[in-house]
Every structure is written in structure tokens, then in C-alpha cells.
Amino acid sequence: MNPFFITVIAEKVSALKTEAYFRERQARGELAGFDAWLAASPDTAPDAGDEI
């Protein structure tokens, strides 16, 4: 097989596995727990260089 096609197929398989991983993680997540974690973080200005 052409090395180009092998690389393309490997990248596609990798992308599909990554998508499946994030979907599985999303299913296990708790939105209430995430909100509590965000609420517990300090309300301070970003460090120098981290501004948007």
C-alpha cells in the first residue's frame, strides 16, 4: 500500500478513537460537580500574559 494512504487511514482511526474517548468521558461527567468546581475557584484577574 502507498505510505500516504497508510498515514491517512492511521490519522482517521486516531481521530475516531479520540472522539469516542471524549464522548465516554462526557457521559461519565457530572454537570453539578463541574459547576461546584468552577464556583470554588477564586475570582481573580488572570496573570500577566494570560489575558484574552
mmCIF entry with sequence, helices, sheets and N, C-alpha, C, O atoms, coordinates in Angstrom:
data_MODEL
# 
_entry.id   MODEL 
# 
_entity.id                         1 
_entity.type                       polymer 
_entity.pdbx_number_of_molecules   1 
# 
_entity_poly.entity_id                      1 
_entity_poly.type                           'polypeptide(L)' 
_entity_poly.nstd_linkage                   no 
_entity_poly.nstd_monomer                   no 
_entity_poly.pdbx_seq_one_letter_code       MNPFFITVIAEKVSALKTEAYFRERQARGELAGFDAWLAASPDTAPDAGDEI 
_entity_poly.pdbx_seq_one_letter_code_can   MNPFFITVIAEKVSALKTEAYFRERQARGELAGFDAWLAASPDTAPDAGDEI 
_entity_poly.pdbx_strand_id                 A 
# 
loop_
_entity_poly_seq.entity_id 
_entity_poly_seq.num 
_entity_poly_seq.mon_id 
_entity_poly_seq.hetero 
1 1  MET n 
1 2  ASN n 
1 3  PRO n 
1 4  PHE n 
1 5  PHE n 
1 6  ILE n 
1 7  THR n 
1 8  VAL n 
1 9  ILE n 
1 10 ALA n 
1 11 GLU n 
1 12 LYS n 
1 13 VAL n 
1 14 SER n 
1 15 ALA n 
1 16 LEU n 
1 17 LYS n 
1 18 THR n 
1 19 GLU n 
1 20 ALA n 
1 21 TYR n 
1 22 PHE n 
1 23 ARG n 
1 24 GLU n 
1 25 ARG n 
1 26 GLN n 
1 27 ALA n 
1 28 ARG n 
1 29 GLY n 
1 30 GLU n 
1 31 LEU n 
1 32 ALA n 
1 33 GLY n 
1 34 PHE n 
1 35 ASP n 
1 36 ALA n 
1 37 TRP n 
1 38 LEU n 
1 39 ALA n 
1 40 ALA n 
1 41 SER n 
1 42 PRO n 
1 43 ASP n 
1 44 THR n 
1 45 ALA n 
1 46 PRO n 
1 47 ASP n 
1 48 ALA n 
1 49 GLY n 
1 50 ASP n 
1 51 GLU n 
1 52 ILE n 
# 
_struct_asym.id          A 
_struct_asym.entity_id   1 
# 
loop_
_struct_conf.conf_type_id 
_struct_conf.id 
_struct_conf.pdbx_PDB_helix_id 
_struct_conf.beg_label_comp_id 
_struct_conf.beg_label_asym_id 
_struct_conf.beg_label_seq_id 
_struct_conf.pdbx_beg_PDB_ins_code 
_struct_conf.end_label_comp_id 
_struct_conf.end_label_asym_id 
_struct_conf.end_label_seq_id 
_struct_conf.pdbx_end_PDB_ins_code 
_struct_conf.beg_auth_comp_id 
_struct_conf.beg_auth_asym_id 
_struct_conf.beg_auth_seq_id 
_struct_conf.end_auth_comp_id 
_struct_conf.end_auth_asym_id 
_struct_conf.end_auth_seq_id 
_struct_conf.pdbx_PDB_helix_class 
_struct_conf.details 
_struct_conf.pdbx_PDB_helix_length 
HELX_P HELX_P1 AA1 PRO A 3  ? ARG A 28 ? PRO A 3  ARG A 28 1 ? 26 
HELX_P HELX_P2 AA2 LEU A 31 ? ALA A 40 ? LEU A 31 ALA A 40 1 ? 10 
# 
_struct_conf_type.id          HELX_P 
_struct_conf_type.criteria    ? 
_struct_conf_type.reference   ? 
# 
loop_
_atom_site.group_PDB 
_atom_site.id 
_atom_site.type_symbol 
_atom_site.label_atom_id 
_atom_site.label_alt_id 
_atom_site.label_comp_id 
_atom_site.label_asym_id 
_atom_site.label_entity_id 
_atom_site.label_seq_id 
_atom_site.pdbx_PDB_ins_code 
_atom_site.Cartn_x 
_atom_site.Cartn_y 
_atom_site.Cartn_z 
_atom_site.occupancy 
_atom_site.B_iso_or_equiv 
_atom_site.pdbx_formal_charge 
_atom_site.auth_seq_id 
_atom_site.auth_comp_id 
_atom_site.auth_asym_id 
_atom_site.auth_atom_id 
_atom_site.pdbx_PDB_model_num 
ATOM 1   N N  . MET A 1 1  ? 0.830   -1.178 0.000  1.00 0.00 ? 1  MET A N  1 
ATOM 2   C CA . MET A 1 1  ? 0.000   0.000  0.000  1.00 0.00 ? 1  MET A CA 1 
ATOM 3   C C  . MET A 1 1  ? 0.878   1.247  0.000  1.00 0.00 ? 1  MET A C  1 
ATOM 4   O O  . MET A 1 1  ? 2.004   1.231  0.497  1.00 0.00 ? 1  MET A O  1 
ATOM 5   N N  . ASN A 1 2  ? 0.371   2.271  -0.537 1.00 0.00 ? 2  ASN A N  1 
ATOM 6   C CA . ASN A 1 2  ? 1.083   3.535  -0.590 1.00 0.00 ? 2  ASN A CA 1 
ATOM 7   C C  . ASN A 1 2  ? 1.212   4.102  0.832  1.00 0.00 ? 2  ASN A C  1 
ATOM 8   O O  . ASN A 1 2  ? 0.223   4.140  1.564  1.00 0.00 ? 2  ASN A O  1 
ATOM 9   N N  . PRO A 1 3  ? 2.412   4.543  1.233  1.00 0.00 ? 3  PRO A N  1 
ATOM 10  C CA . PRO A 1 3  ? 2.588   5.103  2.581  1.00 0.00 ? 3  PRO A CA 1 
ATOM 11  C C  . PRO A 1 3  ? 1.654   6.277  2.871  1.00 0.00 ? 3  PRO A C  1 
ATOM 12  O O  . PRO A 1 3  ? 1.266   6.485  4.020  1.00 0.00 ? 3  PRO A O  1 
ATOM 13  N N  . PHE A 1 4  ? 1.291   7.043  1.848  1.00 0.00 ? 4  PHE A N  1 
ATOM 14  C CA . PHE A 1 4  ? 0.367   8.154  2.058  1.00 0.00 ? 4  PHE A CA 1 
ATOM 15  C C  . PHE A 1 4  ? -0.984  7.646  2.550  1.00 0.00 ? 4  PHE A C  1 
ATOM 16  O O  . PHE A 1 4  ? -1.541  8.194  3.501  1.00 0.00 ? 4  PHE A O  1 
ATOM 17  N N  . PHE A 1 5  ? -1.513  6.606  1.913  1.00 0.00 ? 5  PHE A N  1 
ATOM 18  C CA . PHE A 1 5  ? -2.805  6.063  2.317  1.00 0.00 ? 5  PHE A CA 1 
ATOM 19  C C  . PHE A 1 5  ? -2.745  5.474  3.717  1.00 0.00 ? 5  PHE A C  1 
ATOM 20  O O  . PHE A 1 5  ? -3.700  5.603  4.483  1.00 0.00 ? 5  PHE A O  1 
ATOM 21  N N  . ILE A 1 6  ? -1.651  4.840  4.054  1.00 0.00 ? 6  ILE A N  1 
ATOM 22  C CA . ILE A 1 6  ? -1.494  4.281  5.395  1.00 0.00 ? 6  ILE A CA 1 
ATOM 23  C C  . ILE A 1 6  ? -1.528  5.395  6.436  1.00 0.00 ? 6  ILE A C  1 
ATOM 24  O O  . ILE A 1 6  ? -2.147  5.244  7.489  1.00 0.00 ? 6  ILE A O  1 
ATOM 25  N N  . THR A 1 7  ? -0.868  6.507  6.145  1.00 0.00 ? 7  THR A N  1 
ATOM 26  C CA . THR A 1 7  ? -0.858  7.641  7.062  1.00 0.00 ? 7  THR A CA 1 
ATOM 27  C C  . THR A 1 7  ? -2.254  8.243  7.201  1.00 0.00 ? 7  THR A C  1 
ATOM 28  O O  . THR A 1 7  ? -2.681  8.572  8.307  1.00 0.00 ? 7  THR A O  1 
ATOM 29  N N  . VAL A 1 8  ? -2.959  8.385  6.093  1.00 0.00 ? 8  VAL A N  1 
ATOM 30  C CA . VAL A 1 8  ? -4.316  8.948  6.125  1.00 0.00 ? 8  VAL A CA 1 
ATOM 31  C C  . VAL A 1 8  ? -5.241  8.055  6.945  1.00 0.00 ? 8  VAL A C  1 
ATOM 32  O O  . VAL A 1 8  ? -6.028  8.551  7.751  1.00 0.00 ? 8  VAL A O  1 
ATOM 33  N N  . ILE A 1 9  ? -5.153  6.765  6.747  1.00 0.00 ? 9  ILE A N  1 
ATOM 34  C CA . ILE A 1 9  ? -6.001  5.830  7.489  1.00 0.00 ? 9  ILE A CA 1 
ATOM 35  C C  . ILE A 1 9  ? -5.668  5.873  8.981  1.00 0.00 ? 9  ILE A C  1 
ATOM 36  O O  . ILE A 1 9  ? -6.570  5.857  9.818  1.00 0.00 ? 9  ILE A O  1 
ATOM 37  N N  . ALA A 1 10 ? -4.382  5.929  9.315  1.00 0.00 ? 10 ALA A N  1 
ATOM 38  C CA . ALA A 1 10 ? -3.972  5.992  10.722 1.00 0.00 ? 10 ALA A CA 1 
ATOM 39  C C  . ALA A 1 10 ? -4.482  7.264  11.387 1.00 0.00 ? 10 ALA A C  1 
ATOM 40  O O  . ALA A 1 10 ? -4.922  7.229  12.536 1.00 0.00 ? 10 ALA A O  1 
ATOM 41  N N  . GLU A 1 11 ? -4.427  8.372  10.685 1.00 0.00 ? 11 GLU A N  1 
ATOM 42  C CA . GLU A 1 11 ? -4.934  9.625  11.247 1.00 0.00 ? 11 GLU A CA 1 
ATOM 43  C C  . GLU A 1 11 ? -6.442  9.557  11.463 1.00 0.00 ? 11 GLU A C  1 
ATOM 44  O O  . GLU A 1 11 ? -6.939  10.057 12.473 1.00 0.00 ? 11 GLU A O  1 
ATOM 45  N N  . LYS A 1 12 ? -7.167  8.958  10.550 1.00 0.00 ? 12 LYS A N  1 
ATOM 46  C CA . LYS A 1 12 ? -8.624  8.843  10.690 1.00 0.00 ? 12 LYS A CA 1 
ATOM 47  C C  . LYS A 1 12 ? -8.982  7.951  11.871 1.00 0.00 ? 12 LYS A C  1 
ATOM 48  O O  . LYS A 1 12 ? -9.883  8.274  12.645 1.00 0.00 ? 12 LYS A O  1 
ATOM 49  N N  . VAL A 1 13 ? -8.287  6.837  12.010 1.00 0.00 ? 13 VAL A N  1 
ATOM 50  C CA . VAL A 1 13 ? -8.538  5.934  13.132 1.00 0.00 ? 13 VAL A CA 1 
ATOM 51  C C  . VAL A 1 13 ? -8.243  6.654  14.450 1.00 0.00 ? 13 VAL A C  1 
ATOM 52  O O  . VAL A 1 13 ? -8.989  6.517  15.419 1.00 0.00 ? 13 VAL A O  1 
ATOM 53  N N  . SER A 1 14 ? -7.167  7.410  14.476 1.00 0.00 ? 14 SER A N  1 
ATOM 54  C CA . SER A 1 14 ? -6.819  8.168  15.673 1.00 0.00 ? 14 SER A CA 1 
ATOM 55  C C  . SER A 1 14 ? -7.896  9.188  16.015 1.00 0.00 ? 14 SER A C  1 
ATOM 56  O O  . SER A 1 14 ? -8.255  9.335  17.183 1.00 0.00 ? 14 SER A O  1 
ATOM 57  N N  . ALA A 1 15 ? -8.411  9.889  15.024 1.00 0.00 ? 15 ALA A N  1 
ATOM 58  C CA . ALA A 1 15 ? -9.472  10.878 15.255 1.00 0.00 ? 15 ALA A CA 1 
ATOM 59  C C  . ALA A 1 15 ? -10.736 10.207 15.781 1.00 0.00 ? 15 ALA A C  1 
ATOM 60  O O  . ALA A 1 15 ? -11.384 10.740 16.682 1.00 0.00 ? 15 ALA A O  1 
ATOM 61  N N  . LEU A 1 16 ? -11.094 9.060  15.241 1.00 0.00 ? 16 LEU A N  1 
ATOM 62  C CA . LEU A 1 16 ? -12.285 8.358  15.696 1.00 0.00 ? 16 LEU A CA 1 
ATOM 63  C C  . LEU A 1 16 ? -12.125 7.855  17.121 1.00 0.00 ? 16 LEU A C  1 
ATOM 64  O O  . LEU A 1 16 ? -13.071 7.908  17.907 1.00 0.00 ? 16 LEU A O  1 
ATOM 65  N N  . LYS A 1 17 ? -10.939 7.367  17.464 1.00 0.00 ? 17 LYS A N  1 
ATOM 66  C CA . LYS A 1 17 ? -10.690 6.906  18.837 1.00 0.00 ? 17 LYS A CA 1 
ATOM 67  C C  . LYS A 1 17 ? -10.731 8.078  19.815 1.00 0.00 ? 17 LYS A C  1 
ATOM 68  O O  . LYS A 1 17 ? -11.231 7.942  20.932 1.00 0.00 ? 17 LYS A O  1 
ATOM 69  N N  . THR A 1 18 ? -10.212 9.214  19.399 1.00 0.00 ? 18 THR A N  1 
ATOM 70  C CA . THR A 1 18 ? -10.241 10.400 20.257 1.00 0.00 ? 18 THR A CA 1 
ATOM 71  C C  . THR A 1 18 ? -11.669 10.849 20.496 1.00 0.00 ? 18 THR A C  1 
ATOM 72  O O  . THR A 1 18 ? -12.034 11.189 21.622 1.00 0.00 ? 18 THR A O  1 
ATOM 73  N N  . GLU A 1 19 ? -12.481 10.852 19.448 1.00 0.00 ? 19 GLU A N  1 
ATOM 74  C CA . GLU A 1 19 ? -13.884 11.237 19.591 1.00 0.00 ? 19 GLU A CA 1 
ATOM 75  C C  . GLU A 1 19 ? -14.606 10.292 20.544 1.00 0.00 ? 19 GLU A C  1 
ATOM 76  O O  . GLU A 1 19 ? -15.378 10.742 21.391 1.00 0.00 ? 19 GLU A O  1 
ATOM 77  N N  . ALA A 1 20 ? -14.369 9.000  20.418 1.00 0.00 ? 20 ALA A N  1 
ATOM 78  C CA . ALA A 1 20 ? -15.010 8.017  21.294 1.00 0.00 ? 20 ALA A CA 1 
ATOM 79  C C  . ALA A 1 20 ? -14.578 8.228  22.742 1.00 0.00 ? 20 ALA A C  1 
ATOM 80  O O  . ALA A 1 20 ? -15.393 8.108  23.657 1.00 0.00 ? 20 ALA A O  1 
ATOM 81  N N  . TYR A 1 21 ? -13.304 8.542  22.953 1.00 0.00 ? 21 TYR A N  1 
ATOM 82  C CA . TYR A 1 21 ? -12.794 8.787  24.302 1.00 0.00 ? 21 TYR A CA 1 
ATOM 83  C C  . TYR A 1 21 ? -13.508 9.972  24.942 1.00 0.00 ? 21 TYR A C  1 
ATOM 84  O O  . TYR A 1 21 ? -13.947 9.880  26.088 1.00 0.00 ? 21 TYR A O  1 
ATOM 85  N N  . PHE A 1 22 ? -13.632 11.094 24.212 1.00 0.00 ? 22 PHE A N  1 
ATOM 86  C CA . PHE A 1 22 ? -14.277 12.275 24.773 1.00 0.00 ? 22 PHE A CA 1 
ATOM 87  C C  . PHE A 1 22 ? -15.771 12.063 24.986 1.00 0.00 ? 22 PHE A C  1 
ATOM 88  O O  . PHE A 1 22 ? -16.332 12.592 25.945 1.00 0.00 ? 22 PHE A O  1 
ATOM 89  N N  . ARG A 1 23 ? -16.422 11.306 24.119 1.00 0.00 ? 23 ARG A N  1 
ATOM 90  C CA . ARG A 1 23 ? -17.840 11.016 24.330 1.00 0.00 ? 23 ARG A CA 1 
ATOM 91  C C  . ARG A 1 23 ? -18.031 10.172 25.590 1.00 0.00 ? 23 ARG A C  1 
ATOM 92  O O  . ARG A 1 23 ? -18.973 10.393 26.351 1.00 0.00 ? 23 ARG A O  1 
ATOM 93  N N  . GLU A 1 24 ? -17.141 9.211  25.810 1.00 0.00 ? 24 GLU A N  1 
ATOM 94  C CA . GLU A 1 24 ? -17.223 8.367  27.003 1.00 0.00 ? 24 GLU A CA 1 
ATOM 95  C C  . GLU A 1 24 ? -16.981 9.199  28.252 1.00 0.00 ? 24 GLU A C  1 
ATOM 96  O O  . GLU A 1 24 ? -17.670 9.021  29.256 1.00 0.00 ? 24 GLU A O  1 
ATOM 97  N N  . ARG A 1 25 ? -16.016 10.101 28.204 1.00 0.00 ? 25 ARG A N  1 
ATOM 98  C CA . ARG A 1 25 ? -15.737 10.977 29.348 1.00 0.00 ? 25 ARG A CA 1 
ATOM 99  C C  . ARG A 1 25 ? -16.915 11.907 29.613 1.00 0.00 ? 25 ARG A C  1 
ATOM 100 O O  . ARG A 1 25 ? -17.255 12.164 30.768 1.00 0.00 ? 25 ARG A O  1 
ATOM 101 N N  . GLN A 1 26 ? -17.531 12.404 28.566 1.00 0.00 ? 26 GLN A N  1 
ATOM 102 C CA . GLN A 1 26 ? -18.689 13.286 28.715 1.00 0.00 ? 26 GLN A CA 1 
ATOM 103 C C  . GLN A 1 26 ? -19.838 12.536 29.393 1.00 0.00 ? 26 GLN A C  1 
ATOM 104 O O  . GLN A 1 26 ? -20.534 13.104 30.235 1.00 0.00 ? 26 GLN A O  1 
ATOM 105 N N  . ALA A 1 27 ? -20.038 11.287 29.038 1.00 0.00 ? 27 ALA A N  1 
ATOM 106 C CA . ALA A 1 27 ? -21.125 10.508 29.619 1.00 0.00 ? 27 ALA A CA 1 
ATOM 107 C C  . ALA A 1 27 ? -20.906 10.269 31.110 1.00 0.00 ? 27 ALA A C  1 
ATOM 108 O O  . ALA A 1 27 ? -21.876 10.163 31.861 1.00 0.00 ? 27 ALA A O  1 
ATOM 109 N N  . ARG A 1 28 ? -19.653 10.184 31.551 1.00 0.00 ? 28 ARG A N  1 
ATOM 110 C CA . ARG A 1 28 ? -19.362 9.945  32.960 1.00 0.00 ? 28 ARG A CA 1 
ATOM 111 C C  . ARG A 1 28 ? -19.368 11.218 33.787 1.00 0.00 ? 28 ARG A C  1 
ATOM 112 O O  . ARG A 1 28 ? -19.401 11.159 35.016 1.00 0.00 ? 28 ARG A O  1 
ATOM 113 N N  . GLY A 1 29 ? -19.338 12.365 33.128 1.00 0.00 ? 29 GLY A N  1 
ATOM 114 C CA . GLY A 1 29 ? -19.223 13.630 33.849 1.00 0.00 ? 29 GLY A CA 1 
ATOM 115 C C  . GLY A 1 29 ? -20.502 14.036 34.552 1.00 0.00 ? 29 GLY A C  1 
ATOM 116 O O  . GLY A 1 29 ? -21.601 13.628 34.178 1.00 0.00 ? 29 GLY A O  1 
ATOM 117 N N  . GLU A 1 30 ? -20.327 14.854 35.584 1.00 0.00 ? 30 GLU A N  1 
ATOM 118 C CA . GLU A 1 30 ? -21.460 15.403 36.322 1.00 0.00 ? 30 GLU A CA 1 
ATOM 119 C C  . GLU A 1 30 ? -21.424 16.914 36.175 1.00 0.00 ? 30 GLU A C  1 
ATOM 120 O O  . GLU A 1 30 ? -20.462 17.560 36.591 1.00 0.00 ? 30 GLU A O  1 
ATOM 121 N N  . LEU A 1 31 ? -22.451 17.469 35.592 1.00 0.00 ? 31 LEU A N  1 
ATOM 122 C CA . LEU A 1 31 ? -22.500 18.910 35.384 1.00 0.00 ? 31 LEU A CA 1 
ATOM 123 C C  . LEU A 1 31 ? -22.545 19.657 36.713 1.00 0.00 ? 31 LEU A C  1 
ATOM 124 O O  . LEU A 1 31 ? -21.943 20.723 36.842 1.00 0.00 ? 31 LEU A O  1 
ATOM 125 N N  . ALA A 1 32 ? -23.247 19.113 37.694 1.00 0.00 ? 32 ALA A N  1 
ATOM 126 C CA . ALA A 1 32 ? -23.321 19.758 39.010 1.00 0.00 ? 32 ALA A CA 1 
ATOM 127 C C  . ALA A 1 32 ? -21.941 19.791 39.667 1.00 0.00 ? 32 ALA A C  1 
ATOM 128 O O  . ALA A 1 32 ? -21.574 20.790 40.284 1.00 0.00 ? 32 ALA A O  1 
ATOM 129 N N  . GLY A 1 33 ? -21.183 18.718 39.539 1.00 0.00 ? 33 GLY A N  1 
ATOM 130 C CA . GLY A 1 33 ? -19.836 18.681 40.094 1.00 0.00 ? 33 GLY A CA 1 
ATOM 131 C C  . GLY A 1 33 ? -18.918 19.679 39.418 1.00 0.00 ? 33 GLY A C  1 
ATOM 132 O O  . GLY A 1 33 ? -18.082 20.306 40.068 1.00 0.00 ? 33 GLY A O  1 
ATOM 133 N N  . PHE A 1 34 ? -19.076 19.826 38.114 1.00 0.00 ? 34 PHE A N  1 
ATOM 134 C CA . PHE A 1 34 ? -18.273 20.800 37.376 1.00 0.00 ? 34 PHE A CA 1 
ATOM 135 C C  . PHE A 1 34 ? -18.615 22.219 37.809 1.00 0.00 ? 34 PHE A C  1 
ATOM 136 O O  . PHE A 1 34 ? -17.726 23.050 37.990 1.00 0.00 ? 34 PHE A O  1 
ATOM 137 N N  . ASP A 1 35 ? -19.910 22.494 37.975 1.00 0.00 ? 35 ASP A N  1 
ATOM 138 C CA . ASP A 1 35 ? -20.334 23.819 38.435 1.00 0.00 ? 35 ASP A CA 1 
ATOM 139 C C  . ASP A 1 35 ? -19.784 24.113 39.828 1.00 0.00 ? 35 ASP A C  1 
ATOM 140 O O  . ASP A 1 35 ? -19.367 25.237 40.103 1.00 0.00 ? 35 ASP A O  1 
ATOM 141 N N  . ALA A 1 36 ? -19.781 23.119 40.704 1.00 0.00 ? 36 ALA A N  1 
ATOM 142 C CA . ALA A 1 36 ? -19.231 23.303 42.053 1.00 0.00 ? 36 ALA A CA 1 
ATOM 143 C C  . ALA A 1 36 ? -17.732 23.578 41.990 1.00 0.00 ? 36 ALA A C  1 
ATOM 144 O O  . ALA A 1 36 ? -17.215 24.402 42.746 1.00 0.00 ? 36 ALA A O  1 
ATOM 145 N N  . TRP A 1 37 ? -17.039 22.893 41.095 1.00 0.00 ? 37 TRP A N  1 
ATOM 146 C CA . TRP A 1 37 ? -15.603 23.107 40.947 1.00 0.00 ? 37 TRP A CA 1 
ATOM 147 C C  . TRP A 1 37 ? -15.325 24.529 40.454 1.00 0.00 ? 37 TRP A C  1 
ATOM 148 O O  . TRP A 1 37 ? -14.407 25.193 40.935 1.00 0.00 ? 37 TRP A O  1 
ATOM 149 N N  . LEU A 1 38 ? -16.123 24.985 39.495 1.00 0.00 ? 38 LEU A N  1 
ATOM 150 C CA . LEU A 1 38 ? -15.954 26.347 38.997 1.00 0.00 ? 38 LEU A CA 1 
ATOM 151 C C  . LEU A 1 38 ? -16.262 27.376 40.080 1.00 0.00 ? 38 LEU A C  1 
ATOM 152 O O  . LEU A 1 38 ? -15.568 28.387 40.193 1.00 0.00 ? 38 LEU A O  1 
ATOM 153 N N  . ALA A 1 39 ? -17.290 27.127 40.870 1.00 0.00 ? 39 ALA A N  1 
ATOM 154 C CA . ALA A 1 39 ? -17.667 28.065 41.926 1.00 0.00 ? 39 ALA A CA 1 
ATOM 155 C C  . ALA A 1 39 ? -16.588 28.151 42.999 1.00 0.00 ? 39 ALA A C  1 
ATOM 156 O O  . ALA A 1 39 ? -16.440 29.188 43.645 1.00 0.00 ? 39 ALA A O  1 
ATOM 157 N N  . ALA A 1 40 ? -15.837 27.078 43.195 1.00 0.00 ? 40 ALA A N  1 
ATOM 158 C CA . ALA A 1 40 ? -14.797 27.058 44.226 1.00 0.00 ? 40 ALA A CA 1 
ATOM 159 C C  . ALA A 1 40 ? -13.518 27.764 43.782 1.00 0.00 ? 40 ALA A C  1 
ATOM 160 O O  . ALA A 1 40 ? -12.655 28.058 44.609 1.00 0.00 ? 40 ALA A O  1 
ATOM 161 N N  . SER A 1 41 ? -13.391 28.033 42.506 1.00 0.00 ? 41 SER A N  1 
ATOM 162 C CA . SER A 1 41 ? -12.174 28.693 42.028 1.00 0.00 ? 41 SER A CA 1 
ATOM 163 C C  . SER A 1 41 ? -12.206 30.169 42.404 1.00 0.00 ? 41 SER A C  1 
ATOM 164 O O  . SER A 1 41 ? -13.276 30.777 42.421 1.00 0.00 ? 41 SER A O  1 
ATOM 165 N N  . PRO A 1 42 ? -11.047 30.752 42.705 1.00 0.00 ? 42 PRO A N  1 
ATOM 166 C CA . PRO A 1 42 ? -11.033 32.157 43.134 1.00 0.00 ? 42 PRO A CA 1 
ATOM 167 C C  . PRO A 1 42 ? -11.400 33.096 41.984 1.00 0.00 ? 42 PRO A C  1 
ATOM 168 O O  . PRO A 1 42 ? -11.129 32.817 40.816 1.00 0.00 ? 42 PRO A O  1 
ATOM 169 N N  . ASP A 1 43 ? -12.015 34.197 42.345 1.00 0.00 ? 43 ASP A N  1 
ATOM 170 C CA . ASP A 1 43 ? -12.421 35.193 41.357 1.00 0.00 ? 43 ASP A CA 1 
ATOM 171 C C  . ASP A 1 43 ? -11.349 36.273 41.293 1.00 0.00 ? 43 ASP A C  1 
ATOM 172 O O  . ASP A 1 43 ? -11.508 37.349 41.869 1.00 0.00 ? 43 ASP A O  1 
ATOM 173 N N  . THR A 1 44 ? -10.264 35.984 40.595 1.00 0.00 ? 44 THR A N  1 
ATOM 174 C CA . THR A 1 44 ? -9.152  36.913 40.485 1.00 0.00 ? 44 THR A CA 1 
ATOM 175 C C  . THR A 1 44 ? -8.867  37.202 39.016 1.00 0.00 ? 44 THR A C  1 
ATOM 176 O O  . THR A 1 44 ? -9.293  36.471 38.122 1.00 0.00 ? 44 THR A O  1 
ATOM 177 N N  . ALA A 1 45 ? -8.153  38.260 38.801 1.00 0.00 ? 45 ALA A N  1 
ATOM 178 C CA . ALA A 1 45 ? -7.758  38.612 37.435 1.00 0.00 ? 45 ALA A CA 1 
ATOM 179 C C  . ALA A 1 45 ? -6.710  37.616 36.930 1.00 0.00 ? 45 ALA A C  1 
ATOM 180 O O  . ALA A 1 45 ? -5.953  37.063 37.727 1.00 0.00 ? 45 ALA A O  1 
ATOM 181 N N  . PRO A 1 46 ? -6.660  37.385 35.635 1.00 0.00 ? 46 PRO A N  1 
ATOM 182 C CA . PRO A 1 46 ? -5.649  36.467 35.088 1.00 0.00 ? 46 PRO A CA 1 
ATOM 183 C C  . PRO A 1 46 ? -4.248  37.021 35.270 1.00 0.00 ? 46 PRO A C  1 
ATOM 184 O O  . PRO A 1 46 ? -4.047  38.229 35.395 1.00 0.00 ? 46 PRO A O  1 
ATOM 185 N N  . ASP A 1 47 ? -3.279  36.105 35.281 1.00 0.00 ? 47 ASP A N  1 
ATOM 186 C CA . ASP A 1 47 ? -1.872  36.511 35.372 1.00 0.00 ? 47 ASP A CA 1 
ATOM 187 C C  . ASP A 1 47 ? -1.487  37.292 34.129 1.00 0.00 ? 47 ASP A C  1 
ATOM 188 O O  . ASP A 1 47 ? -2.146  37.204 33.094 1.00 0.00 ? 47 ASP A O  1 
ATOM 189 N N  . ALA A 1 48 ? -0.427  38.043 34.245 1.00 0.00 ? 48 ALA A N  1 
ATOM 190 C CA . ALA A 1 48 ? 0.069   38.820 33.103 1.00 0.00 ? 48 ALA A CA 1 
ATOM 191 C C  . ALA A 1 48 ? 0.420   37.868 31.964 1.00 0.00 ? 48 ALA A C  1 
ATOM 192 O O  . ALA A 1 48 ? 1.129   36.881 32.158 1.00 0.00 ? 48 ALA A O  1 
ATOM 193 N N  . GLY A 1 49 ? -0.083  38.178 30.787 1.00 0.00 ? 49 GLY A N  1 
ATOM 194 C CA . GLY A 1 49 ? 0.171   37.339 29.608 1.00 0.00 ? 49 GLY A CA 1 
ATOM 195 C C  . GLY A 1 49 ? -0.920  36.328 29.357 1.00 0.00 ? 49 GLY A C  1 
ATOM 196 O O  . GLY A 1 49 ? -0.967  35.741 28.276 1.00 0.00 ? 49 GLY A O  1 
ATOM 197 N N  . ASP A 1 50 ? -1.824  36.096 30.344 1.00 0.00 ? 50 ASP A N  1 
ATOM 198 C CA . ASP A 1 50 ? -2.909  35.141 30.177 1.00 0.00 ? 50 ASP A CA 1 
ATOM 199 C C  . ASP A 1 50 ? -4.234  35.788 29.804 1.00 0.00 ? 50 ASP A C  1 
ATOM 200 O O  . ASP A 1 50 ? -5.254  35.106 29.710 1.00 0.00 ? 50 ASP A O  1 
ATOM 201 N N  . GLU A 1 51 ? -4.225  37.093 29.593 1.00 0.00 ? 51 GLU A N  1 
ATOM 202 C CA . GLU A 1 51 ? -5.465  37.780 29.244 1.00 0.00 ? 51 GLU A CA 1 
ATOM 203 C C  . GLU A 1 51 ? -5.922  37.379 27.852 1.00 0.00 ? 51 GLU A C  1 
ATOM 204 O O  . GLU A 1 51 ? -5.138  36.935 27.013 1.00 0.00 ? 51 GLU A O  1 
ATOM 205 N N  . ILE A 1 52 ? -7.219  37.552 27.637 1.00 0.00 ? 52 ILE A N  1 
ATOM 206 C CA . ILE A 1 52 ? -7.777  37.268 26.303 1.00 0.00 ? 52 ILE A CA 1 
ATOM 207 C C  . ILE A 1 52 ? -7.701  38.535 25.474 1.00 0.00 ? 52 ILE A C  1 
ATOM 208 O O  . ILE A 1 52 ? -8.113  38.540 24.314 1.00 0.00 ? 52 ILE A O  1 
# 
